[in-house]
Amino acid sequence: MKINTKKWGVSIFSLIVVVGIVLMSGCVQKSEPLIPPPPTTPVSQGYIQSFDNNLNYGFEYPETWTMHSPDEFSYTQGVKKVDMFTKPSEGTSITIIAKTSVWKDTNEAKSVWQASFNGTITNETDLNVNNLKGYEIIRDDSGTKSKMAIFIVNGMAYEFDYIGADTETSFKASEIIFDHVVNSFNVK
């Protein structure tokens, strides 16, 4: 029996090419875009839109305020990220804490806040921001005013804190900013 070496050589070459293509197709890796996708909602004039692609939440903050680095904070008790920005001229700050929730929903968080801050809550509001249910309080604790909001979404708690400025006038001025930040909050 005579072996046709020409046919045999073509068959081996074809087999090597097919195996090479199969192996190389498994080694090709699609690269992720380095630039995050553009915002899907318009940014309000005078604000910067921040969106965390890992935790899938975003908000707007004033372009004239200073954003602190998340590395400045320690992450304990389920905290995943802290966003804090301050108004340079007066030191007023707004903080957003994203953490694993110990509460099943906003109503449970509301009950805990009402018990914890009993006697200091001067106003409370149920929120609906971008189809997310939240809860907001204004507190007056020995003359220090603060405003807080919380949203429980997909097992995460997003807490917004604004601890007041020295005077009622400056509290009101930054309260408007706080309200804008809260009302721009979104989770994808």
C-alpha positions as CSV (number, residue, x, y, z in Angstrom):
1,M,0.0,0.0,0.0
2,K,1.4,3.3,-1.1
3,I,0.8,6.4,1.1
4,N,0.2,9.6,-0.8
5,T,2.5,12.0,1.0
6,K,1.2,15.0,-0.8
7,K,-2.4,14.3,0.4
8,W,-1.1,13.4,3.9
9,G,1.0,16.7,4.0
10,V,-2.1,18.8,3.0
11,S,-4.2,17.1,5.6
12,I,-1.7,17.7,8.4
13,F,-1.2,21.3,7.3
14,S,-5.0,21.8,7.3
15,L,-5.3,20.2,10.7
16,I,-2.6,22.5,12.1
17,V,-4.3,25.6,10.7
18,V,-7.7,24.6,12.2
19,V,-6.2,23.8,15.6
20,G,-4.2,27.1,15.5
21,I,-7.4,29.0,14.7
22,V,-9.3,27.3,17.5
23,L,-6.5,27.9,20.0
24,M,-6.1,31.5,19.0
25,S,-9.8,32.3,19.2
26,G,-9.7,31.3,22.9
27,C,-6.8,33.6,23.5
28,V,-8.3,36.7,22.1
29,Q,-9.6,39.0,24.8
30,K,-12.0,41.8,24.3
31,S,-10.7,44.9,25.9
32,E,-13.0,47.0,28.1
33,P,-13.2,50.7,27.2
34,L,-11.0,52.7,29.4
35,I,-13.3,55.7,29.3
36,P,-16.6,55.3,31.2
37,P,-19.7,55.7,29.1
38,P,-21.1,59.2,28.9
39,P,-23.8,60.2,31.3
40,T,-27.3,59.2,30.2
41,T,-29.0,62.2,31.9
42,P,-28.1,65.8,31.3
43,V,-25.9,67.5,33.9
44,S,-27.4,70.6,35.6
45,Q,-25.6,73.8,35.0
46,G,-23.0,74.5,37.7
47,Y,-22.8,70.8,38.7
48,I,-20.5,67.9,37.9
49,Q,-22.0,64.4,37.4
50,S,-20.3,61.6,39.3
51,F,-21.0,58.0,38.6
52,D,-19.4,54.9,40.2
53,N,-19.4,52.2,37.5
54,N,-18.5,49.5,40.1
55,L,-21.3,50.3,42.5
56,N,-23.7,51.6,39.8
57,Y,-24.8,54.8,41.5
58,G,-24.4,58.5,40.7
59,F,-25.3,62.0,41.6
60,E,-24.4,65.6,40.8
61,Y,-22.3,67.9,43.0
62,P,-21.4,71.6,42.7
63,E,-18.5,72.3,40.4
64,T,-17.1,74.9,42.8
65,W,-17.0,72.5,45.7
66,T,-13.9,70.3,46.4
67,M,-14.3,66.6,46.0
68,H,-12.3,64.6,48.5
69,S,-10.5,61.4,47.5
70,P,-12.3,58.2,48.5
71,D,-8.9,57.0,49.8
72,E,-9.1,59.5,52.7
73,F,-11.7,57.4,54.4
74,S,-11.6,54.0,56.2
75,Y,-14.0,51.4,55.0
76,T,-15.4,49.4,57.9
77,Q,-18.8,47.9,58.8
78,G,-19.8,47.2,55.2
79,V,-18.9,50.7,53.8
80,K,-18.0,50.3,50.1
81,K,-17.4,54.0,49.3
82,V,-17.5,57.5,50.8
83,D,-18.0,60.6,48.6
84,M,-17.4,63.9,50.4
85,F,-17.3,67.4,48.9
86,T,-16.9,70.7,50.7
87,K,-17.6,74.3,50.1
88,P,-14.1,75.8,50.4
89,S,-15.2,79.2,51.6
90,E,-17.0,77.9,54.7
91,G,-16.0,74.3,55.2
92,T,-19.6,73.0,54.8
93,S,-19.6,69.5,53.5
94,I,-22.0,66.9,52.1
95,T,-21.1,63.2,52.5
96,I,-22.5,60.2,50.6
97,I,-21.9,56.8,52.2
98,A,-22.5,53.7,50.1
99,K,-22.6,50.5,52.3
100,T,-24.1,47.1,52.6
101,S,-27.5,47.6,54.2
102,V,-28.4,46.0,57.5
103,W,-32.0,47.0,56.8
104,K,-34.3,45.2,54.3
105,D,-35.9,48.4,53.0
106,T,-36.3,52.2,53.5
107,N,-39.2,51.8,56.0
108,E,-37.0,49.7,58.3
109,A,-34.2,52.4,58.1
110,K,-36.8,55.1,58.8
111,S,-37.9,53.3,62.0
112,V,-34.4,53.0,63.2
113,W,-33.6,56.7,62.4
114,Q,-36.8,57.8,64.2
115,A,-35.8,55.9,67.3
116,S,-32.1,56.9,67.2
117,F,-32.7,60.6,66.6
118,N,-35.8,60.8,68.8
119,G,-36.3,64.4,70.1
120,T,-33.9,66.0,67.6
121,I,-36.0,65.5,64.3
122,T,-37.6,68.8,63.4
123,N,-38.9,67.7,59.9
124,E,-39.2,64.4,58.1
125,T,-40.1,63.5,54.5
126,D,-40.6,60.4,52.5
127,L,-38.8,60.8,49.2
128,N,-39.2,59.4,45.7
129,V,-36.2,60.3,43.6
130,N,-35.8,58.8,40.1
131,N,-38.2,56.0,41.2
132,L,-36.1,55.2,44.3
133,K,-37.9,55.4,47.7
134,G,-36.0,57.3,50.4
135,Y,-36.4,59.0,53.7
136,E,-35.1,62.4,54.8
137,I,-34.9,64.2,58.1
138,I,-33.8,67.6,59.4
139,R,-32.3,67.5,62.9
140,D,-31.5,70.2,65.5
141,D,-29.1,68.8,68.1
142,S,-28.2,71.5,70.6
143,G,-28.2,74.2,67.9
144,T,-26.4,72.2,65.2
145,K,-28.6,71.6,62.3
146,S,-28.2,68.7,60.0
147,K,-30.1,67.1,57.1
148,M,-29.9,63.4,56.2
149,A,-31.4,61.2,53.6
150,I,-31.3,57.4,53.1
151,F,-32.2,55.1,50.2
152,I,-32.1,51.3,50.4
153,V,-31.6,49.8,47.0
154,N,-30.6,46.2,46.1
155,G,-29.1,45.4,49.4
156,M,-27.1,48.7,49.6
157,A,-27.8,51.7,51.8
158,Y,-27.0,55.1,50.4
159,E,-26.8,57.7,53.1
160,F,-26.5,61.4,52.4
161,D,-25.4,63.7,55.3
162,Y,-25.2,67.5,55.5
163,I,-24.1,68.8,58.9
164,G,-25.0,72.5,59.1
165,A,-23.1,75.6,58.9
166,D,-22.8,78.3,61.6
167,T,-25.9,80.3,60.8
168,E,-29.4,79.6,59.6
169,T,-28.7,81.6,56.4
170,S,-25.7,79.5,55.5
171,F,-27.6,76.3,56.4
172,K,-30.4,77.3,54.0
173,A,-28.0,78.2,51.2
174,S,-26.2,74.8,51.4
175,E,-29.5,73.0,52.0
176,I,-30.5,73.9,48.5
177,I,-27.3,72.3,47.3
178,F,-28.0,69.2,49.4
179,D,-31.5,68.9,48.0
180,H,-30.1,69.1,44.4
181,V,-27.5,66.4,45.2
182,V,-30.2,64.1,46.7
183,N,-32.6,64.7,43.8
184,S,-29.9,63.9,41.3
185,F,-29.2,60.5,42.9
186,N,-29.7,57.5,40.7
187,V,-28.9,53.8,40.7
188,K,-28.5,51.8,37.4
